[in-house]
Amino acid sequence: MHPLITVDELAPRLGEPGGPVVLDVRWSLLGPPGRQDYERGHLPGAVFVDLDTELAAPPGPGGRHPLPAAGELQRVLRRAGVRSDRTVVAYDANDGSAAARAWWLLRWAGHRDVRVLDGGYDAWVEQGEPVTTEVPEPTETGFDVVPGSMPVVDEQGAARLAREGRLLDARAPQRYRGETEPVDPRAGHIPGAVNVPFAHNVTAGGRWKSPAELAERFRDSGVDADSAVGVYCGSGVTACSNLLALEHAGLSGPDNPAALYSGSWSHWSADPERPAATGPEPG
């Protein structure tokens, strides 16, 4: 199932019987809260879902954005009107990474038809489509979360992929190199990881790059369709952008899905016994 949907594809389907369930997951690491943007205007029928509190468990030993408990996620998705027989479309603003987290998490939970709106809220507005401040009241559903439908690795699995496959670090280059670390306990990266910044998956206008462009980028980092691949970032959110991009590029799929190290650097760096590499990639 293709991971993206365009404004032109989504617009005529909104409001139709059996049409998509739309989730607004606008979010920023440094704020302000996404709900403020939602209240100022959102796609008709869209339900706001908070990434920090509903698409993640509370911060703790598992990192800054651990995966939510299956029962808690099920409660959130049922409240939002998610059903297994209806497409779910997630959107955010700017780079698509928060929507990619929702896309991945729904896939992990067993939903088979999830898309990210290409270009997000900005693309919707730019194309003259309507927005509203009306907050919908979806009927609660009986959607069942079946966790584990997308692969996850722990710190040992991440280290193994760095040695034996490809472990992609989705953070900005300066964080990967250890030149700065604004959030987590230590600077640097997991030894053997390759830096593939998530921000380069989209154009300056926030549209996802073509499959060919993304495939070339990942292949330059040593990834091909037969590679065992894992992805991490700061806390497991923006890494999902790389997971979506890998699928969009045809380098990940049902037969060889890339894995998420959900704790990511926020988990790895919290243990001083785990090594931290700094500097650019060798070679």
ZATOR-191696 format. One line per field, with one value per residue: residue in three letters; y, x, z of N, C-alpha, C in turn. Coordinates in steps of 0.1 Angstrom, whole numbers, plus 5000, padded with zeros to 4 digits. Example, Ala and Ser with C-alpha at 12.3 -4.5 7.8 and 13.67 -1.06 7.14 Angstrom:
2
marfi <- c(ALA; SER)
npy <- c(4943; 4978)
npx <- c(5132; 5128)
npz <- c(5078; 5071)
capy <- c(4955; 4989)
capx <- c(5123; 5137)
capz <- c(5078; 5071)
cpy <- c(4967; 5000)
cpx <- c(5132; 5129)
cpz <- c(5078; 5079)
//
This chain:
283
marfi <- c(MET; HIS; PRO; LEU; ILE; THR; VAL; ASP; GLU; LEU; ALA; PRO; ARG; LEU; GLY; GLU; PRO; GLY; GLY; PRO; VAL; VAL; LEU; ASP; VAL; ARG; TRP; SER; LEU; LEU; GLY; PRO; PRO; GLY; ARG; GLN; ASP; TYR; GLU; ARG; GLY; HIS; LEU; PRO; GLY; ALA; VAL; PHE; VAL; ASP; LEU; ASP; THR; GLU; LEU; ALA; ALA; PRO; PRO; GLY; PRO; GLY; GLY; ARG; HIS; PRO; LEU; PRO; ALA; ALA; GLY; GLU; LEU; GLN; ARG; VAL; LEU; ARG; ARG; ALA; GLY; VAL; ARG; SER; ASP; ARG; THR; VAL; VAL; ALA; TYR; ASP; ALA; ASN; ASP; GLY; SER; ALA; ALA; ALA; ARG; ALA; TRP; TRP; LEU; LEU; ARG; TRP; ALA; GLY; HIS; ARG; ASP; VAL; ARG; VAL; LEU; ASP; GLY; GLY; TYR; ASP; ALA; TRP; VAL; GLU; GLN; GLY; GLU; PRO; VAL; THR; THR; GLU; VAL; PRO; GLU; PRO; THR; GLU; THR; GLY; PHE; ASP; VAL; VAL; PRO; GLY; SER; MET; PRO; VAL; VAL; ASP; GLU; GLN; GLY; ALA; ALA; ARG; LEU; ALA; ARG; GLU; GLY; ARG; LEU; LEU; ASP; ALA; ARG; ALA; PRO; GLN; ARG; TYR; ARG; GLY; GLU; THR; GLU; PRO; VAL; ASP; PRO; ARG; ALA; GLY; HIS; ILE; PRO; GLY; ALA; VAL; ASN; VAL; PRO; PHE; ALA; HIS; ASN; VAL; THR; ALA; GLY; GLY; ARG; TRP; LYS; SER; PRO; ALA; GLU; LEU; ALA; GLU; ARG; PHE; ARG; ASP; SER; GLY; VAL; ASP; ALA; ASP; SER; ALA; VAL; GLY; VAL; TYR; CYS; GLY; SER; GLY; VAL; THR; ALA; CYS; SER; ASN; LEU; LEU; ALA; LEU; GLU; HIS; ALA; GLY; LEU; SER; GLY; PRO; ASP; ASN; PRO; ALA; ALA; LEU; TYR; SER; GLY; SER; TRP; SER; HIS; TRP; SER; ALA; ASP; PRO; GLU; ARG; PRO; ALA; ALA; THR; GLY; PRO; GLU; PRO; GLY)
npy <- c(4988; 5021; 5047; 5074; 5102; 5125; 5159; 5164; 5138; 5132; 5152; 5150; 5127; 5133; 5134; 5116; 5087; 5061; 5072; 5085; 5084; 5111; 5123; 5148; 5156; 5176; 5189; 5200; 5197; 5216; 5231; 5256; 5238; 5214; 5214; 5240; 5250; 5233; 5242; 5267; 5261; 5234; 5204; 5196; 5175; 5164; 5148; 5158; 5144; 5140; 5140; 5138; 5128; 5109; 5094; 5083; 5068; 5080; 5099; 5082; 5054; 5041; 5061; 5093; 5094; 5068; 5038; 5037; 5019; 4991; 4989; 5016; 5030; 5018; 5028; 5055; 5055; 5044; 5063; 5083; 5075; 5056; 5029; 4995; 4990; 5013; 5038; 5055; 5088; 5107; 5139; 5166; 5196; 5212; 5192; 5166; 5146; 5141; 5131; 5109; 5094; 5088; 5073; 5051; 5041; 5033; 5014; 4996; 4989; 4973; 4982; 4983; 5001; 5030; 5064; 5092; 5126; 5142; 5169; 5180; 5201; 5227; 5223; 5216; 5240; 5257; 5248; 5257; 5244; 5237; 5248; 5244; 5254; 5238; 5212; 5178; 5151; 5121; 5088; 5064; 5036; 5000; 4993; 4971; 4970; 4954; 4948; 4950; 4946; 4959; 4959; 4962; 4971; 4966; 4981; 4963; 4950; 4972; 4978; 4955; 4956; 4979; 4967; 4945; 4950; 4978; 5007; 5035; 5068; 5093; 5120; 5155; 5164; 5177; 5169; 5141; 5140; 5148; 5174; 5190; 5188; 5192; 5181; 5154; 5131; 5127; 5136; 5126; 5094; 5061; 5037; 5028; 5035; 5051; 5084; 5097; 5122; 5130; 5153; 5157; 5142; 5155; 5182; 5217; 5229; 5211; 5188; 5153; 5138; 5122; 5087; 5077; 5097; 5094; 5067; 5067; 5083; 5067; 5044; 5055; 5055; 5029; 5012; 4987; 4968; 4944; 4947; 4945; 4967; 4992; 5020; 5050; 5080; 5110; 5104; 5085; 5095; 5113; 5095; 5079; 5092; 5085; 5057; 5058; 5070; 5050; 5030; 5043; 5046; 5021; 5004; 4991; 4970; 4947; 4922; 4927; 4946; 4977; 4983; 5000; 5015; 5022; 5036; 5050; 5076; 5090; 5069; 5052; 5069; 5074; 5055; 5053; 5033; 5024; 5028; 5059; 5073; 5099; 5126; 5126; 5102; 5073; 5073)
npx <- c(5008; 5006; 5024; 5018; 4994; 4979; 4969; 4950; 4940; 4929; 4910; 4884; 4874; 4869; 4843; 4827; 4806; 4821; 4846; 4880; 4894; 4907; 4936; 4949; 4981; 4998; 5029; 5056; 5090; 5100; 5077; 5051; 5023; 5007; 4979; 4970; 4975; 4957; 4932; 4930; 4925; 4918; 4917; 4885; 4866; 4888; 4905; 4922; 4952; 4974; 5009; 5028; 5015; 4996; 5005; 5027; 5043; 5047; 5077; 5107; 5126; 5126; 5131; 5125; 5102; 5087; 5072; 5036; 5016; 4998; 4970; 4965; 4970; 4950; 4927; 4930; 4929; 4904; 4887; 4893; 4879; 4890; 4890; 4893; 4885; 4886; 4904; 4931; 4943; 4970; 4982; 5006; 5024; 5048; 5076; 5066; 5073; 5061; 5036; 5045; 5053; 5028; 5017; 5035; 5031; 5004; 5005; 5022; 5004; 4987; 4970; 4962; 4959; 4971; 4979; 5001; 4995; 5007; 5028; 5013; 4994; 5000; 5001; 4975; 4962; 4974; 4965; 4940; 4920; 4892; 4892; 4885; 4872; 4856; 4851; 4851; 4829; 4836; 4822; 4828; 4849; 4854; 4880; 4908; 4939; 4968; 4997; 5031; 5031; 5049; 5084; 5105; 5135; 5156; 5183; 5204; 5197; 5199; 5226; 5236; 5226; 5241; 5266; 5263; 5244; 5227; 5225; 5206; 5210; 5189; 5191; 5201; 5232; 5251; 5244; 5247; 5274; 5283; 5287; 5270; 5244; 5213; 5193; 5194; 5212; 5240; 5264; 5269; 5269; 5255; 5280; 5291; 5268; 5251; 5248; 5218; 5200; 5167; 5154; 5161; 5144; 5122; 5111; 5120; 5095; 5081; 5071; 5072; 5101; 5108; 5104; 5126; 5146; 5148; 5156; 5181; 5195; 5194; 5207; 5232; 5241; 5245; 5223; 5202; 5176; 5178; 5190; 5194; 5179; 5179; 5165; 5171; 5166; 5165; 5145; 5128; 5108; 5113; 5128; 5109; 5102; 5123; 5117; 5093; 5102; 5119; 5101; 5086; 5105; 5108; 5125; 5120; 5096; 5067; 5081; 5107; 5109; 5121; 5135; 5125; 5144; 5131; 5136; 5158; 5183; 5179; 5174; 5197; 5219; 5215; 5226; 5257; 5275; 5272; 5287; 5296; 5301; 5319; 5323; 5327; 5314; 5334; 5357)
npz <- c(5000; 4991; 5008; 5007; 5001; 4980; 4980; 4960; 4957; 4982; 4987; 4973; 4985; 5012; 5036; 5022; 5023; 5041; 5037; 5042; 5075; 5092; 5107; 5126; 5134; 5141; 5154; 5173; 5184; 5201; 5207; 5199; 5216; 5194; 5194; 5195; 5169; 5156; 5166; 5155; 5129; 5107; 5087; 5073; 5094; 5106; 5133; 5162; 5174; 5199; 5198; 5218; 5241; 5233; 5212; 5221; 5250; 5284; 5290; 5301; 5313; 5289; 5270; 5254; 5239; 5242; 5228; 5229; 5253; 5242; 5249; 5257; 5233; 5217; 5229; 5223; 5195; 5189; 5200; 5182; 5160; 5143; 5121; 5110; 5084; 5070; 5053; 5068; 5072; 5079; 5089; 5092; 5097; 5077; 5077; 5076; 5094; 5119; 5111; 5098; 5120; 5131; 5110; 5109; 5135; 5135; 5115; 5129; 5148; 5134; 5115; 5080; 5060; 5057; 5053; 5046; 5043; 5015; 5017; 5037; 5060; 5050; 5022; 5017; 5023; 5005; 4981; 4981; 4994; 5017; 5052; 5087; 5119; 5134; 5156; 5153; 5164; 5165; 5162; 5186; 5180; 5174; 5170; 5170; 5184; 5173; 5183; 5171; 5144; 5128; 5126; 5155; 5172; 5200; 5221; 5218; 5194; 5177; 5178; 5167; 5141; 5133; 5131; 5113; 5094; 5082; 5100; 5104; 5112; 5118; 5126; 5126; 5109; 5127; 5152; 5149; 5145; 5170; 5177; 5189; 5213; 5221; 5237; 5247; 5270; 5263; 5237; 5203; 5184; 5177; 5175; 5143; 5130; 5102; 5089; 5079; 5074; 5083; 5074; 5048; 5033; 5022; 5001; 4999; 5001; 5015; 5003; 4997; 4984; 4952; 4946; 4932; 4937; 4965; 4967; 4955; 4973; 4997; 4987; 4983; 5009; 5014; 5014; 5002; 4985; 4997; 5021; 5056; 5077; 5101; 5119; 5137; 5158; 5176; 5196; 5185; 5169; 5145; 5131; 5119; 5096; 5079; 5078; 5064; 5040; 5031; 5024; 5005; 4986; 4977; 4990; 5012; 5027; 5029; 5028; 5036; 5059; 5072; 5105; 5136; 5160; 5188; 5212; 5206; 5204; 5228; 5246; 5242; 5249; 5276; 5292; 5305; 5301; 5275; 5243; 5227; 5196; 5179; 5155; 5119; 5094; 5088; 5061)
capy <- c(5000; 5033; 5054; 5089; 5106; 5139; 5168; 5161; 5125; 5132; 5162; 5145; 5116; 5137; 5135; 5105; 5075; 5052; 5080; 5083; 5090; 5120; 5126; 5160; 5153; 5187; 5188; 5205; 5193; 5228; 5238; 5254; 5226; 5213; 5216; 5254; 5251; 5226; 5250; 5278; 5257; 5221; 5198; 5192; 5162; 5159; 5147; 5160; 5134; 5146; 5130; 5136; 5121; 5098; 5085; 5079; 5067; 5091; 5098; 5074; 5046; 5038; 5072; 5105; 5090; 5053; 5033; 5036; 5006; 4987; 4993; 5030; 5034; 5014; 5038; 5068; 5053; 5042; 5076; 5091; 5070; 5047; 5016; 4987; 4990; 5027; 5044; 5066; 5098; 5116; 5151; 5176; 5208; 5213; 5181; 5153; 5136; 5137; 5123; 5096; 5086; 5083; 5063; 5039; 5035; 5026; 5001; 4987; 4984; 4963; 4988; 4980; 5012; 5043; 5073; 5105; 5137; 5148; 5184; 5183; 5212; 5238; 5220; 5217; 5254; 5263; 5244; 5263; 5235; 5244; 5245; 5247; 5253; 5229; 5200; 5167; 5142; 5108; 5077; 5055; 5024; 4988; 4990; 4964; 4972; 4942; 4954; 4942; 4944; 4965; 4955; 4971; 4966; 4973; 4986; 4952; 4949; 4984; 4976; 4944; 4962; 4987; 4959; 4935; 4955; 4992; 5014; 5048; 5079; 5103; 5133; 5165; 5160; 5182; 5160; 5128; 5141; 5151; 5188; 5196; 5179; 5201; 5174; 5141; 5132; 5128; 5138; 5115; 5085; 5047; 5033; 5021; 5041; 5060; 5095; 5100; 5131; 5129; 5166; 5157; 5134; 5163; 5194; 5229; 5231; 5201; 5176; 5142; 5136; 5111; 5074; 5076; 5105; 5088; 5055; 5071; 5088; 5056; 5036; 5061; 5052; 5015; 5005; 4982; 4961; 4932; 4951; 4945; 4981; 4998; 5035; 5057; 5094; 5114; 5098; 5076; 5102; 5117; 5082; 5073; 5098; 5076; 5045; 5060; 5072; 5038; 5023; 5051; 5044; 5007; 4997; 4984; 4965; 4935; 4911; 4931; 4959; 4983; 4983; 5012; 5015; 5032; 5044; 5059; 5082; 5093; 5057; 5047; 5078; 5075; 5045; 5057; 5021; 5022; 5037; 5070; 5077; 5112; 5129; 5122; 5088; 5070; 5072)
capx <- c(5000; 5015; 5023; 5014; 4982; 4980; 4957; 4940; 4934; 4922; 4899; 4871; 4870; 4864; 4829; 4820; 4804; 4833; 4858; 4891; 4895; 4918; 4942; 4958; 4991; 5008; 5037; 5070; 5097; 5102; 5065; 5040; 5015; 5000; 4965; 4968; 4973; 4944; 4921; 4930; 4920; 4922; 4909; 4872; 4865; 4900; 4905; 4935; 4958; 4986; 5020; 5035; 5007; 4987; 5012; 5039; 5041; 5054; 5092; 5112; 5138; 5126; 5134; 5116; 5089; 5085; 5059; 5026; 5010; 4987; 4957; 4963; 4969; 4937; 4917; 4931; 4924; 4889; 4881; 4894; 4871; 4898; 4884; 4902; 4880; 4886; 4918; 4935; 4952; 4976; 4990; 5012; 5029; 5063; 5084; 5060; 5079; 5051; 5026; 5051; 5052; 5014; 5017; 5043; 5025; 4992; 5010; 5027; 4992; 4980; 4962; 4968; 4958; 4975; 4987; 5005; 4992; 5019; 5028; 5006; 4984; 5003; 4998; 4961; 4958; 4980; 4957; 4927; 4909; 4886; 4896; 4874; 4875; 4846; 4857; 4841; 4827; 4835; 4816; 4839; 4849; 4859; 4893; 4917; 4953; 4975; 5010; 5042; 5030; 5061; 5095; 5111; 5146; 5161; 5196; 5212; 5194; 5204; 5241; 5239; 5224; 5252; 5277; 5260; 5235; 5227; 5217; 5206; 5208; 5181; 5192; 5209; 5246; 5259; 5241; 5253; 5289; 5286; 5291; 5260; 5233; 5204; 5182; 5197; 5223; 5253; 5265; 5275; 5260; 5258; 5291; 5288; 5256; 5253; 5239; 5208; 5191; 5153; 5150; 5163; 5134; 5112; 5116; 5119; 5081; 5075; 5066; 5081; 5109; 5103; 5110; 5140; 5155; 5151; 5163; 5195; 5200; 5196; 5217; 5245; 5244; 5247; 5211; 5195; 5163; 5181; 5197; 5188; 5180; 5173; 5166; 5169; 5168; 5166; 5135; 5119; 5098; 5117; 5132; 5098; 5103; 5132; 5110; 5083; 5109; 5124; 5090; 5082; 5115; 5108; 5137; 5114; 5082; 5063; 5091; 5119; 5107; 5131; 5131; 5127; 5149; 5121; 5142; 5167; 5195; 5175; 5176; 5211; 5228; 5212; 5235; 5271; 5283; 5271; 5297; 5292; 5311; 5318; 5330; 5320; 5315; 5347; 5358)
capz <- c(5000; 4990; 5020; 5006; 4994; 4976; 4983; 4949; 4959; 4994; 4988; 4969; 4994; 5025; 5038; 5015; 5031; 5041; 5034; 5051; 5088; 5091; 5120; 5126; 5144; 5141; 5166; 5173; 5196; 5211; 5209; 5209; 5214; 5181; 5195; 5192; 5155; 5152; 5170; 5146; 5116; 5104; 5076; 5078; 5099; 5112; 5148; 5167; 5182; 5205; 5197; 5231; 5252; 5228; 5202; 5229; 5264; 5291; 5290; 5312; 5310; 5275; 5261; 5255; 5232; 5240; 5222; 5239; 5256; 5232; 5254; 5256; 5219; 5212; 5234; 5215; 5181; 5190; 5203; 5170; 5149; 5134; 5118; 5101; 5070; 5064; 5052; 5078; 5066; 5089; 5083; 5101; 5090; 5073; 5071; 5075; 5103; 5129; 5104; 5096; 5133; 5132; 5099; 5114; 5147; 5130; 5108; 5140; 5155; 5126; 5104; 5068; 5050; 5064; 5044; 5050; 5033; 5010; 5019; 5050; 5061; 5042; 5009; 5016; 5022; 4993; 4969; 4982; 5000; 5029; 5066; 5096; 5134; 5140; 5162; 5151; 5175; 5159; 5169; 5191; 5172; 5181; 5164; 5179; 5182; 5173; 5183; 5165; 5129; 5122; 5135; 5165; 5178; 5213; 5219; 5213; 5180; 5170; 5177; 5158; 5127; 5130; 5127; 5103; 5083; 5081; 5110; 5099; 5122; 5111; 5131; 5119; 5109; 5138; 5163; 5147; 5147; 5184; 5179; 5198; 5218; 5228; 5244; 5253; 5280; 5258; 5223; 5195; 5177; 5179; 5166; 5131; 5123; 5091; 5090; 5068; 5080; 5079; 5068; 5034; 5026; 5016; 4994; 5007; 5002; 5024; 4996; 4997; 4972; 4944; 4949; 4926; 4945; 4978; 4965; 4952; 4986; 5006; 4982; 4986; 5023; 5015; 5016; 4990; 4989; 5004; 5033; 5069; 5080; 5113; 5119; 5149; 5158; 5190; 5205; 5178; 5161; 5131; 5124; 5111; 5083; 5071; 5075; 5053; 5028; 5026; 5018; 4993; 4976; 4973; 4996; 5024; 5024; 5037; 5028; 5043; 5065; 5081; 5119; 5144; 5174; 5193; 5223; 5199; 5211; 5241; 5254; 5241; 5256; 5290; 5299; 5303; 5297; 5261; 5237; 5218; 5186; 5174; 5143; 5106; 5091; 5082; 5046)
cpy <- c(5012; 5042; 5069; 5090; 5120; 5146; 5165; 5147; 5125; 5141; 5157; 5133; 5120; 5138; 5124; 5094; 5065; 5059; 5079; 5090; 5098; 5124; 5138; 5157; 5164; 5187; 5194; 5201; 5204; 5236; 5249; 5241; 5226; 5216; 5231; 5256; 5245; 5235; 5262; 5274; 5243; 5216; 5194; 5178; 5157; 5159; 5149; 5149; 5140; 5136; 5127; 5127; 5110; 5089; 5081; 5077; 5078; 5088; 5090; 5066; 5042; 5049; 5083; 5103; 5075; 5050; 5033; 5021; 5003; 4991; 5008; 5035; 5030; 5023; 5050; 5066; 5050; 5055; 5085; 5086; 5061; 5034; 5008; 4987; 5003; 5032; 5055; 5075; 5106; 5128; 5159; 5189; 5206; 5199; 5167; 5142; 5131; 5128; 5109; 5088; 5080; 5071; 5050; 5033; 5028; 5013; 4991; 4981; 4975; 4969; 4987; 4991; 5025; 5051; 5086; 5115; 5144; 5163; 5189; 5195; 5223; 5235; 5220; 5231; 5261; 5260; 5249; 5255; 5241; 5239; 5249; 5247; 5244; 5216; 5189; 5159; 5128; 5098; 5068; 5042; 5012; 4984; 4983; 4966; 4958; 4946; 4944; 4939; 4951; 4962; 4966; 4964; 4973; 4977; 4976; 4950; 4960; 4982; 4965; 4949; 4971; 4979; 4950; 4939; 4970; 4998; 5029; 5058; 5090; 5117; 5142; 5161; 5165; 5174; 5147; 5129; 5144; 5165; 5195; 5186; 5187; 5194; 5163; 5142; 5133; 5131; 5126; 5106; 5071; 5043; 5024; 5026; 5050; 5072; 5098; 5109; 5131; 5142; 5166; 5148; 5142; 5175; 5206; 5233; 5221; 5189; 5165; 5141; 5123; 5098; 5073; 5084; 5099; 5075; 5057; 5075; 5076; 5046; 5042; 5059; 5037; 5006; 5000; 4974; 4949; 4935; 4949; 4959; 4984; 5013; 5040; 5072; 5099; 5106; 5088; 5082; 5105; 5105; 5077; 5080; 5089; 5063; 5046; 5062; 5060; 5030; 5030; 5049; 5030; 4999; 4990; 4981; 4953; 4924; 4914; 4945; 4964; 4984; 4997; 5008; 5026; 5041; 5054; 5065; 5086; 5081; 5053; 5056; 5079; 5065; 5048; 5045; 5019; 5033; 5048; 5074; 5092; 5114; 5123; 5107; 5085; 5069; 5083)
cpx <- c(5009; 5013; 5018; 5001; 4983; 4968; 4946; 4933; 4925; 4909; 4885; 4866; 4865; 4849; 4821; 4817; 4816; 4846; 4868; 4888; 4908; 4923; 4951; 4968; 5002; 5015; 5050; 5077; 5098; 5089; 5063; 5032; 5007; 4985; 4961; 4966; 4960; 4932; 4919; 4925; 4926; 4913; 4895; 4871; 4877; 4900; 4920; 4940; 4972; 4998; 5026; 5028; 4999; 4994; 5026; 5035; 5049; 5069; 5096; 5124; 5138; 5129; 5124; 5103; 5088; 5072; 5048; 5022; 4999; 4973; 4954; 4962; 4955; 4926; 4918; 4925; 4909; 4882; 4882; 4886; 4878; 4891; 4893; 4898; 4880; 4901; 4919; 4945; 4957; 4983; 4995; 5015; 5044; 5068; 5078; 5064; 5069; 5040; 5032; 5051; 5038; 5012; 5023; 5035; 5012; 4995; 5015; 5015; 4984; 4971; 4969; 4968; 4959; 4983; 4991; 5001; 5004; 5019; 5021; 4996; 4987; 4999; 4983; 4956; 4962; 4971; 4942; 4916; 4904; 4892; 4884; 4879; 4865; 4853; 4847; 4840; 4825; 4829; 4828; 4837; 4854; 4872; 4902; 4931; 4960; 4990; 5020; 5041; 5041; 5072; 5101; 5124; 5150; 5176; 5206; 5210; 5199; 5219; 5244; 5237; 5236; 5264; 5275; 5251; 5237; 5219; 5218; 5202; 5201; 5182; 5201; 5224; 5254; 5256; 5247; 5268; 5293; 5290; 5282; 5250; 5224; 5194; 5186; 5210; 5237; 5253; 5271; 5264; 5264; 5269; 5286; 5275; 5260; 5243; 5231; 5198; 5177; 5149; 5152; 5154; 5123; 5119; 5115; 5104; 5074; 5069; 5077; 5088; 5104; 5110; 5124; 5150; 5158; 5159; 5178; 5202; 5203; 5207; 5231; 5250; 5245; 5235; 5206; 5183; 5166; 5188; 5188; 5190; 5173; 5174; 5164; 5171; 5171; 5158; 5126; 5108; 5102; 5123; 5121; 5097; 5112; 5125; 5100; 5091; 5115; 5113; 5086; 5092; 5116; 5119; 5132; 5100; 5079; 5073; 5104; 5118; 5118; 5126; 5133; 5133; 5142; 5127; 5151; 5178; 5191; 5176; 5190; 5220; 5226; 5220; 5249; 5280; 5282; 5280; 5290; 5303; 5308; 5325; 5322; 5321; 5328; 5346; 5351)
cpz <- c(5000; 5002; 5019; 4999; 4991; 4980; 4972; 4951; 4971; 4993; 4984; 4977; 5008; 5025; 5030; 5025; 5030; 5037; 5045; 5065; 5088; 5105; 5118; 5138; 5144; 5154; 5163; 5185; 5206; 5212; 5199; 5206; 5200; 5182; 5192; 5177; 5150; 5155; 5161; 5132; 5113; 5092; 5081; 5082; 5106; 5127; 5152; 5176; 5186; 5205; 5210; 5241; 5247; 5218; 5208; 5243; 5271; 5291; 5303; 5307; 5295; 5265; 5263; 5248; 5230; 5233; 5232; 5241; 5246; 5236; 5253; 5242; 5213; 5217; 5226; 5201; 5180; 5191; 5190; 5158; 5140; 5133; 5109; 5087; 5064; 5064; 5063; 5071; 5078; 5083; 5095; 5093; 5087; 5068; 5071; 5085; 5114; 5123; 5101; 5109; 5134; 5122; 5104; 5125; 5144; 5123; 5119; 5147; 5147; 5116; 5091; 5057; 5056; 5054; 5051; 5039; 5028; 5010; 5031; 5049; 5052; 5027; 5007; 5015; 5009; 4981; 4971; 4988; 5013; 5042; 5075; 5110; 5141; 5144; 5161; 5164; 5169; 5168; 5173; 5184; 5181; 5176; 5174; 5175; 5183; 5172; 5176; 5151; 5121; 5131; 5143; 5170; 5191; 5210; 5214; 5198; 5172; 5168; 5167; 5143; 5123; 5125; 5115; 5092; 5081; 5091; 5106; 5110; 5115; 5116; 5122; 5120; 5122; 5151; 5162; 5150; 5162; 5187; 5188; 5202; 5227; 5238; 5252; 5262; 5275; 5243; 5216; 5188; 5180; 5170; 5155; 5123; 5112; 5092; 5078; 5073; 5074; 5071; 5053; 5026; 5019; 5010; 5003; 5009; 5010; 5017; 4996; 4984; 4965; 4949; 4944; 4933; 4958; 4977; 4963; 4965; 4995; 5000; 4984; 5000; 5025; 5017; 5002; 4995; 4997; 5018; 5045; 5075; 5093; 5112; 5133; 5148; 5172; 5199; 5198; 5170; 5147; 5124; 5115; 5098; 5074; 5068; 5064; 5040; 5022; 5018; 5005; 4982; 4971; 4979; 5009; 5021; 5032; 5038; 5035; 5049; 5073; 5095; 5126; 5157; 5181; 5204; 5217; 5208; 5225; 5251; 5254; 5250; 5271; 5298; 5296; 5299; 5282; 5253; 5228; 5209; 5183; 5161; 5131; 5104; 5085; 5067; 5039)
//
